[in-house]
Protein backbone atom coordinates (compact mmCIF):
# COMPACT_ATOMS: atom_id res chain seq x y z
CA UNK A 1 0.00 0.00 0.00
CA UNK A 2 1.17 3.52 -0.74
CA UNK A 3 3.00 4.88 2.33
CA UNK A 4 1.05 8.17 2.23
CA UNK A 5 -2.24 6.30 2.36
CA UNK A 6 -0.98 3.94 5.05
CA UNK A 7 -0.02 6.93 7.20
CA UNK A 8 -3.41 8.59 6.68
CA UNK A 9 -5.21 5.35 7.60
CA UNK A 10 -3.23 5.02 10.82
CA UNK A 11 -4.19 8.59 11.72
CA UNK A 12 -7.85 7.89 10.87
CA UNK A 13 -7.85 4.75 13.00
CA UNK A 14 -6.39 6.68 15.94
CA UNK A 15 -8.93 9.45 15.43
CA UNK A 16 -11.79 6.93 15.42
CA UNK A 17 -10.55 5.14 18.52
CA UNK A 18 -10.19 8.44 20.32
CA UNK A 19 -13.69 9.45 19.22
CA UNK A 20 -15.59 6.44 20.51
CA UNK A 21 -17.68 8.74 22.68
CA UNK A 22 -19.12 10.43 19.57
CA UNK A 23 -19.92 7.11 17.97
CA UNK A 24 -21.50 5.90 21.19
CA UNK A 25 -23.71 8.99 21.20
CA UNK A 26 -25.11 7.89 17.84
CA UNK A 27 -26.01 4.48 19.30
CA UNK A 28 -27.50 6.11 22.39
CA UNK A 29 -29.52 8.62 20.36
CA UNK A 30 -30.92 5.82 18.20
CA UNK A 31 -31.68 3.89 21.39
CA UNK A 32 -29.58 0.91 20.31
CA UNK A 33 -29.43 -1.40 23.31
CA UNK A 34 -28.27 -4.70 21.86
CA UNK A 35 -25.08 -4.93 19.88
CA UNK A 36 -23.67 -1.54 20.85
CA UNK A 37 -20.12 -2.91 20.72
CA UNK A 38 -20.70 -4.32 17.24
CA UNK A 39 -22.22 -1.05 16.05
CA UNK A 40 -19.27 0.98 17.35
CA UNK A 41 -16.80 -1.47 15.80
CA UNK A 42 -18.69 -1.36 12.51
CA UNK A 43 -18.73 2.42 12.46
CA UNK A 44 -14.99 2.59 13.17
CA UNK A 45 -14.20 0.09 10.42
CA UNK A 46 -16.60 1.90 8.08
CA UNK A 47 -14.89 5.23 8.67
CA UNK A 48 -11.45 3.73 8.09
CA UNK A 49 -12.65 1.87 4.98
CA UNK A 50 -14.17 5.08 3.62
CA UNK A 51 -10.83 6.82 4.14
CA UNK A 52 -9.00 3.92 2.49
CA UNK A 53 -11.16 4.16 -0.61
CA UNK A 54 -11.29 7.96 -0.72
CA UNK A 55 -7.53 8.39 -0.32
CA UNK A 56 -6.85 6.02 -3.21
CA UNK A 57 -9.15 8.11 -5.38
CA UNK A 58 -7.67 11.41 -4.15
CA UNK A 59 -3.95 10.58 -4.02
CA UNK A 60 -3.59 7.89 -6.68
CA UNK A 61 -6.60 8.87 -8.85
CA UNK A 62 -7.82 5.28 -9.03
CA UNK A 63 -9.66 2.61 -7.10
CA UNK A 64 -7.60 0.43 -4.77
CA UNK A 65 -6.28 -2.82 -6.20
CA UNK A 66 -7.12 -6.25 -4.84
CA UNK A 67 -3.64 -6.42 -3.30
CA UNK A 68 -4.10 -3.05 -1.59
CA UNK A 69 -7.46 -4.19 -0.25
CA UNK A 70 -5.78 -7.31 1.17
CA UNK A 71 -3.21 -5.07 2.84
CA UNK A 72 -6.05 -2.98 4.28
CA UNK A 73 -7.67 -6.14 5.71
CA UNK A 74 -4.31 -7.18 7.18
CA UNK A 75 -4.01 -3.75 8.84
CA UNK A 76 -7.45 -4.17 10.39
CA UNK A 77 -6.61 -7.68 11.61
CA UNK A 78 -3.40 -6.38 13.14
CA UNK A 79 -5.28 -3.67 15.05
CA UNK A 80 -8.56 -5.42 15.89
CA UNK A 81 -7.70 -6.37 19.47
CA UNK A 82 -6.59 -2.83 20.28
CA UNK A 83 -9.81 -1.47 18.76
CA UNK A 84 -11.95 -3.91 20.75
CA UNK A 85 -10.05 -3.13 23.95
CA UNK A 86 -10.64 0.61 23.48
CA UNK A 87 -14.35 0.01 22.88
CA UNK A 88 -14.63 -2.22 25.96
CA UNK A 89 -12.73 0.23 28.16
CA UNK A 90 -14.96 3.07 27.01
CA UNK A 91 -18.21 1.18 27.46
CA UNK A 92 -17.33 -0.30 30.85
CA UNK A 93 -15.95 2.95 32.21
CA UNK A 94 -19.03 4.92 31.13
CA UNK A 95 -21.54 2.65 32.89
Secondary structure by P-SEA (a helix, b strand, c coil): ccaaaaaaaaaaaaaaaaaaaaaaaaaaaaccccaaaaaaaaaaaaaaaaaaaaaaaacccccccaaaaaaaaaaaaacaaaaaaaaaaaaaaac
